[in-house]
Amino acid sequence: MVYVLLCVCIAAIIAMGVKIYFMRKAAEEIAEAFADRLKTDTNTLIDISSRDGKMRALADSINRELKILRREHHLYTQGDKELKTAVTNISHDLRTPLTAVCGYLDVMKRMDIPEKMGEYLDIITDRAELMKQLTEELFVYSVILSADGKSEKEELSVNQVLEDSIMGYYAAMTEKGITPKVRITERKIVRTLNRAELSRVFSNLLNNAIKYSGGDLEITLSDEGAVTFSNTAEGLNPVQVERLFDRFYTVETARNSTGLGLSIAKTLVEQSGGSITAEHVKNRLIITVIL
């Protein structure tokens, strides 16, 4: 009798062990399939080898939730594409009339008009120029987002592109009384990037430095390929610096700022696989680009 009970217990333990084994296998199959479905855009359902009713019910429940999640993702993606297209089209359509408005304002300012009217025209011109700049940057930003980093790339000398960008802004820096201290490594830094996009990144960073600089600017390209823009920025604080890359974010010290320049730079750098950071150390704004 004891022998029979012992055999029954052993058989039950073996059966339980086998059941646990297959349940664990089914759980692993569900986990792997779930992770795969989240990474790929596919309608393939999760299927498991186990015949256990509870585990199959779990797989079916997850499949239902995945269908809902996939449908919502498609709706979001479609809506996002439509929004980008709409913003691109609207900003493009606004550029032409705004350019015409600025042209007519310039003509009116050249005419013999009362002093007070001239003051009003100056105010209108400033606002029109700001709208023109915002529209242009909004258009560029929309195009960049729509491109998803699929622009044509080539091997570039980062040294040369940076030097060209600095020379392009030399007059603007001189007008602000800024004499930049430039330290560019003699080692040729080569990266596979889009030339126009890299130039825009440097241009936006230089333009930002001119806005915030307290009269100085240091630009460095290291042997490792890190590009650093550093300038005195007493009007900024660490909280504001953390938000500099946010879309449309501006600070009071930035006049005629659209809040898109640094956001565009961040998007372009990240689309190329690099990184861009900003920090505020001892009243200095330091922006570092890793390409």
Long-range contacts (C-beta under 8 A, 24 or more apart in sequence): 19-52, 22-50, 22-52, 23-50, 23-52, 23-55, 25-49, 25-50, 26-50, 26-52, 26-55, 26-59, 27-55, 30-55, 30-58, 30-59, 30-62, 34-62, 34-66, 37-66, 41-70, 43-70, 81-146, 84-142, 84-145, 84-146, 85-146, 87-138, 87-142, 88-139, 88-142, 88-143, 88-146, 91-135, 91-136, 91-138, 91-139, 91-142, 92-139, 94-131, 94-135, 95-132, 95-135, 95-136, 95-139, 98-128, 98-131, 98-132, 98-135, 99-132, 101-128, 102-128, 102-129, 102-132, 126-256, 129-256, 130-256, 130-258, 133-256, 133-258, 134-258, 134-260, 137-258, 137-260, 137-261, 137-264, 138-258, 138-260, 140-200, 140-260, 140-264, 141-247, 141-260, 141-263, 141-264, 141-267, 144-197, 144-264, 144-267, 144-268, 144-271, 145-267, 147-271, 148-271, 149-271, 149-272, 151-194, 151-196, 151-197, 152-194, 153-192, 153-193, 153-194, 153-272, 154-192, 154-193, 154-194, 154-195, 155-190, 155-191, 155-192, 156-190, 156-191, 156-192, 156-193, 156-195, 156-198, 157-188, 157-189, 157-190, 158-189, 158-190, 158-191, 158-198, 158-221, 158-225, 158-227, 158-291, 159-184, 159-185, 159-188, 159-189, 159-221, 161-195, 161-198, 161-199, 161-202, 162-202, 162-219, 162-221, 162-227, 164-199, 165-199, 165-202, 165-203, 165-206, 166-202, 166-206, 166-219, 168-203, 169-203, 169-206, 169-207, 169-210, 172-206, 172-207, 172-210, 173-206, 173-210, 173-217, 176-210, 176-213, 176-215, 177-215, 178-209, 178-210, 178-213, 178-215, 178-216, 178-217, 179-216, 180-217, 180-218, 180-219, 181-216, 181-217, 181-218, 181-219, 182-218, 182-219, 182-220, 183-218, 183-219, 183-220, 183-221, 184-219, 184-220, 184-221, 185-221, 185-222, 185-223, 187-223, 189-221, 189-225, 189-291, 191-225, 191-291, 193-272, 193-291, 194-272, 197-268, 197-271, 197-272, 198-268, 198-272, 198-291, 200-264, 200-265, 200-268, 201-265, 201-268, 201-269, 201-289, 202-227, 204-261, 204-262, 204-264, 204-265, 205-229, 205-262, 205-265, 205-287, 205-289, 207-261, 208-244, 208-261, 208-262, 208-287, 209-285, 211-253, 211-254, 211-255, 211-257, 212-236, 212-253, 212-254, 212-285, 214-283, 225-290, 225-291, 226-288, 226-289, 226-290, 227-288, 227-289, 227-291, 228-286, 228-287, 228-288, 228-289, 229-285, 229-286, 229-287, 229-288, 230-284, 230-285, 230-286, 230-287, 231-284, 231-285, 232-283, 232-284, 232-285, 233-280, 233-283, 233-284, 233-285, 234-283, 236-280, 236-285, 237-280, 238-279, 238-280, 241-278, 241-279, 241-280, 241-285, 242-278, 244-278, 245-276, 245-278, 265-289
